[in-house]
Every structure is written in structure tokens, then in C-alpha cells.
Amino acid sequence: MTFEEVLKQALKKYEKQKGKEQVQEELEQYLQYAEAEKRRYGIKFEEGV
């Protein structure tokens, strides 16, 4: 099982526990935070890594 498959499986399990809407909101907040940190520190993330 690849790391990506493990993450997808964990996300599905988490969605069942918390509810899909709540999880989507948390992911959006995290992505906004990550974008802010990226700008703050000038971090470059590569797509598909």
C-alpha cells in the first residue's frame, strides 16, 4: 500500500467519524494556513510529490 493510499483510507475513516462537511472545512482551513506559511517563509512545494 502506498503512502497516498494510506492517506486516502485515513481520510475516509476520519470523514465517517466527523462528517464530510466538517472535514472539508478543516481541510480548507489547513490549506489556507499552509499557503500563508508558504508565502511567509518562501517555501516552494512541488506538485505531485
Contacts in CASP RR format, 6 or more apart in sequence:
PFRMAT RR
TARGET T0000
AUTHOR 0000-0000-0000
METHOD contacts of the structure
MODEL  1
MTFEEVLKQALKKYEKQKGKEQVQEELEQYLQYAEAEKRRYGIKFEEGV
1 9 0 8 1.000
11 23 0 8 1.000
14 23 0 8 1.000
15 23 0 8 1.000
18 26 0 8 1.000
37 43 0 8 1.000
38 44 0 8 1.000
38 45 0 8 1.000
END
